[in-house]
């Protein structure tokens, strides 16, 4: 590196990963509709840990974003701080999951909402350690999950509201549906725009920060916070 500053366009950085993610989302929907292997395209509520899915992509794209940013002089001011803020974010995310779980099991709406808020808030914490990576992952997270919300709306409203029977529209056991709006908000909008945003940024940020600390050589110039 020559030590000169090189700003990376977040849009350009995230575009191809977002398109890959969208393609996998569409492939997943087609696979479920066509009844392909349940190992790869499970229709179970929540996805059934199917191999074809987008929840594991931050494992790849987190280090990818970190590599592109760090080698363009957009690394963190401190690798330790970058990793530490991701750990703090994970703790907040975990507390949110606990609050949500208790609220769900005990039917306490306030705890449910608190859990969702904490899970979304956790996504913004990694920015405090590595702003560029945190921003990239936030943009990617929303670019990945907004199409899922759209797919879930279409799937849930299909066949006169009966749905297609894919994991995008089936309900979890014990979930009482009072209206289409309630089903869509509770099963699509809220989790996709909170839990999965937090998950994407925390996992991608933590693995990306560790990757940068271990494998990306620091440049002579002062890295960005």
Rosetta blueprint (number, residue, H / E / L):
1 X L
2 X L
3 X L
4 X L
5 X L
6 X L
7 X L
8 X L
9 X L
10 X H
11 X H
12 X H
13 X H
14 X H
15 X H
16 X H
17 X H
18 X H
19 X H
20 X H
21 X H
22 X H
23 X H
24 X H
25 X H
26 X H
27 X H
28 X H
29 X H
30 X H
31 X H
32 X H
33 X H
34 X L
35 X L
36 X L
37 X L
38 X L
39 X L
40 X L
41 X L
42 X L
43 X L
44 X L
45 X H
46 X H
47 X H
48 X L
49 X L
50 X L
51 X L
52 X L
53 X L
54 X L
55 X L
56 X L
57 X L
58 X H
59 X H
60 X H
61 X H
62 X H
63 X H
64 X H
65 X H
66 X H
67 X H
68 X H
69 X H
70 X H
71 X L
72 X L
73 X L
74 X L
75 X L
76 X L
77 X L
78 X L
79 X H
80 X H
81 X H
82 X H
83 X H
84 X H
85 X H
86 X H
87 X H
88 X H
89 X H
90 X H
91 X H
92 X H
93 X H
94 X H
95 X H
96 X H
97 X H
98 X H
99 X H
100 X H
101 X H
102 X H
103 X H
104 X H
105 X H
106 X H
107 X L
108 X L
109 X H
110 X H
111 X H
112 X H
113 X H
114 X H
115 X H
116 X H
117 X H
118 X H
119 X H
120 X H
121 X H
122 X H
123 X L
124 X L
125 X L
126 X H
127 X H
128 X H
129 X L
130 X L
131 X H
132 X H
133 X H
134 X H
135 X H
136 X H
137 X H
138 X H
139 X H
140 X H
141 X H
142 X H
143 X H
144 X H
145 X H
146 X H
147 X H
148 X H
149 X H
150 X H
151 X H
152 X H
153 X H
154 X H
155 X H
156 X H
157 X H
158 X H
159 X H
160 X H
161 X H
162 X L
163 X L
164 X L
165 X L
166 X L
167 X L
168 X L
169 X L
170 X L
171 X L
172 X L
173 X L
174 X L
175 X L
176 X L
177 X L
178 X L
179 X L
180 X H
181 X H
182 X H
183 X H
184 X H
185 X H
186 X H
187 X H
188 X H
189 X H
190 X H
191 X H
192 X H
193 X L
194 X L
195 X H
196 X H
197 X H
198 X H
199 X H
200 X H
201 X H
202 X H
203 X H
204 X H
205 X H
206 X H
207 X H
208 X H
209 X H
210 X H
211 X H
212 X H
213 X H
214 X H
215 X H
216 X L
217 X L
218 X L
219 X L
220 X L
221 X L
222 X L
223 X L
224 X L
225 X L
